[in-house]
Amino acid sequence: MIEAENGREALVLFQANKPDLVLLDVVMPEMDGFETCTAIRDLPEGQHVQILMVTGLDDSDSTERAFEVGANDFVAKPLNWIMLGHRAKYMLRAGRAFHELNRSERRLAKTQELAMLGNWDFDIINTLFHCSPEASRLLGLSVDRRVTYKDFLAPVIAQERDKVKQKIDAAISKKTPFSVNYRVLLPDGSLRYILNRGELFFNINGVAEFIVGAVQDVTQLKRAEEEIRTLAFYDGLTGLANRMLFMDRLEQEISYAKRHKKTFALLFLDLDHFKQINDSFGHHVGDLLLKNVAETMRGCLRTTDTITKFTGDESDSLIARLGGDEFTVLLTGVGDPENAAIVARRILHEMQQTYVLESYEINITTSIGISVFPADGTSAEVLLKHADSAMYHAKDTGKNNYQFYRESLNTAIRERLTFKMDMKNGLSRDEFILYYQPQIELSTGKIVGAEALIRWIHPQRGMIPPDKFISIAEESGLIVDINKWVIQAACRQNKEWREKGFGAIRIAVNLSGYKLASQNIIEVIRDALQEGGLEAKYLEVEITKNVLMQDTREIVLILDQMKDLSLRIAVDDFGTGYSSLSYLTSFPVDIIKIDRSFVMGCTELKSNLVIIKAIIAMGHSLGMKIVAEGIETEEQLELLKSLGADEGQGFYVSPPVSPEEFVKLLR
């Protein structure tokens, strides 16, 4: 036992000897017991020592202050030495327990730090949440303030946050443990993979009182898994998929395509004269060339006008190196096999660049074989075999080209490509022309407008109607130029008729709805009206239900902009397709054109008559004009007039005619 005469001496002796128990008299010279107790507690080694304060003061304020400054116990004089001894033993035992508890907590904290593990708990009844400092650090949260349950979920990346919350909520409702993996975004912008596991605790009545959980940083484990997967499924030289992964994905795609009746294509590539490059420059240069070729192929499939253009969806295509200089490409969702040919041509074009490797300038070409599911096979082995055969056929026909497995398909593809090229040239050579079909007011028979209908006067094939080339124009993107040409030609024609003294006449133009939102169509219309000196009320835009079924927000914006220009908007082919009636309340439509399929049978089929009556009544109730298409007999015309249709067109009035013939009708 060590004694000190005053508080200041007690501090010096405490630091020198680090006792397990300190007895302090409240009344001491220089520093009283309260000050000494506070000073001891401020020392690093004084945080957990047991302190018993002794005083002759008999008041509750002293007792309360003793505990406030950190005393563990308080006794009054005169002392009962026997009881003091027992109390000292108890305090020493409690001190050792506190010391062990502190060591355990520090060991646990260090263990959790080493294991990158943190804990949390949630009091379900009182809705109180607690998160350990290590858990806060793992999640990128501040350890200096209280973390709420909302804070705890905030770092989870947005697309996974609902999943995590639902997992925890489901565990509480079902009274079951849970385990969930997710990613968190740290303040420095890095991603961390987290494993969160939890379990409920219940009271004796089976009521869930709180849930305890642990979060662990499993980023290194995830990265190790990815490395193992890379070694197992990817080519070590190029980073492309290897044969094992490619065949697995091919089998999956076959199963998917069978279930959903989809078409996909398989490209088999072999570099031309690659062996000569290896023999001439060495295998090191050959390996560098293979890596560059792989990157070129990746660039071809990343280009926006390849796969994703065909499907409108995100592509799930795959490039693989089977071995040596053999590569394969799995093109999913190609629809028309011609789209596979577009990719093949791009690869052929991009591959012909000069690669500078180890100071050598090397040129390479490739031969490509294409097989198509299901026409060329319904199993992975057969599709690969047929693509391989087509590739050798490409080599036999001069290399640096592609071949489909079926020669007949090669011929069809070439014809289709020729047709596209003719169409592109036709636009620049003024081979297209607008014919005009008059629209009459049924009550008077007077011509009140004309529908402009495009025709292609092909130098070899003669006149080609739009149903033969519009779909191909949409696939190739030429439809943007065609839409623009139609609007400009219609406005120019209207100007010409006015100059001849016929006055302005309303012309309706059909606009293809293919990606209408990306065609800058409003600017095209505004420029055409200005160039033709035409008031917007004399230009009518006809759209089909397919346009209205696109992205509603984008289409509504475009149609609203058309209305701002004072254009009239007509819905063509009304009555056919899915939920046509709902469009009328969603879009700014002025005119409904009853589809010809109803008009042509209106005098024979009662069902057609019922539909026509309903369309007319509904359109008029919404303040819209009704135009009947496809009128072929006087009987049909009189019936539609009696039913209240406003205008009509069809072969009974006049077929579509050239601008010169239309002038005669006007006269």
Secondary structure as GFF3:
##gff-version 3
##sequence-region A 1 667
A	DSSP	alpha_helix	7	17	.	.	.	ID=ss1
A	DSSP	beta_strand	21	25	.	.	.	ID=ss2
A	DSSP	alpha_helix	33	42	.	.	.	ID=ss3
A	DSSP	three_ten_helix	44	46	.	.	.	ID=ss4
A	DSSP	beta_strand	50	55	.	.	.	ID=ss5
A	DSSP	alpha_helix	60	68	.	.	.	ID=ss6
A	DSSP	beta_strand	73	76	.	.	.	ID=ss7
A	DSSP	alpha_helix	81	115	.	.	.	ID=ss8
A	DSSP	beta_strand	117	123	.	.	.	ID=ss9
A	DSSP	beta_strand	128	131	.	.	.	ID=ss10
A	DSSP	alpha_helix	133	138	.	.	.	ID=ss11
A	DSSP	alpha_helix	149	153	.	.	.	ID=ss12
A	DSSP	alpha_helix	158	174	.	.	.	ID=ss13
A	DSSP	beta_strand	178	185	.	.	.	ID=ss14
A	DSSP	beta_strand	191	202	.	.	.	ID=ss15
A	DSSP	beta_strand	208	217	.	.	.	ID=ss16
A	DSSP	alpha_helix	219	233	.	.	.	ID=ss17
A	DSSP	alpha_helix	243	260	.	.	.	ID=ss18
A	DSSP	beta_strand	264	271	.	.	.	ID=ss19
A	DSSP	alpha_helix	274	281	.	.	.	ID=ss20
A	DSSP	alpha_helix	283	302	.	.	.	ID=ss21
A	DSSP	alpha_helix	307	311	.	.	.	ID=ss22
A	DSSP	beta_strand	318	323	.	.	.	ID=ss23
A	DSSP	beta_strand	326	331	.	.	.	ID=ss24
A	DSSP	alpha_helix	338	351	.	.	.	ID=ss25
A	DSSP	beta_strand	354	357	.	.	.	ID=ss26
A	DSSP	beta_strand	360	363	.	.	.	ID=ss27
A	DSSP	beta_strand	366	373	.	.	.	ID=ss28
A	DSSP	alpha_helix	380	396	.	.	.	ID=ss29
A	DSSP	beta_strand	402	404	.	.	.	ID=ss30
A	DSSP	alpha_helix	407	428	.	.	.	ID=ss31
A	DSSP	beta_strand	432	441	.	.	.	ID=ss32
A	DSSP	beta_strand	447	458	.	.	.	ID=ss33
A	DSSP	beta_strand	462	464	.	.	.	ID=ss34
A	DSSP	three_ten_helix	466	468	.	.	.	ID=ss35
A	DSSP	alpha_helix	470	476	.	.	.	ID=ss36
A	DSSP	alpha_helix	479	499	.	.	.	ID=ss37
A	DSSP	beta_strand	506	510	.	.	.	ID=ss38
A	DSSP	three_ten_helix	516	518	.	.	.	ID=ss39
A	DSSP	alpha_helix	521	532	.	.	.	ID=ss40
A	DSSP	three_ten_helix	536	538	.	.	.	ID=ss41
A	DSSP	beta_strand	539	543	.	.	.	ID=ss42
A	DSSP	alpha_helix	545	548	.	.	.	ID=ss43
A	DSSP	alpha_helix	552	564	.	.	.	ID=ss44
A	DSSP	beta_strand	568	574	.	.	.	ID=ss45
A	DSSP	three_ten_helix	580	582	.	.	.	ID=ss46
A	DSSP	alpha_helix	583	586	.	.	.	ID=ss47
A	DSSP	beta_strand	591	594	.	.	.	ID=ss48
A	DSSP	alpha_helix	596	599	.	.	.	ID=ss49
A	DSSP	alpha_helix	606	621	.	.	.	ID=ss50
A	DSSP	beta_strand	625	628	.	.	.	ID=ss51
A	DSSP	alpha_helix	634	643	.	.	.	ID=ss52
A	DSSP	beta_strand	647	648	.	.	.	ID=ss53
A	DSSP	alpha_helix	659	666	.	.	.	ID=ss54
###
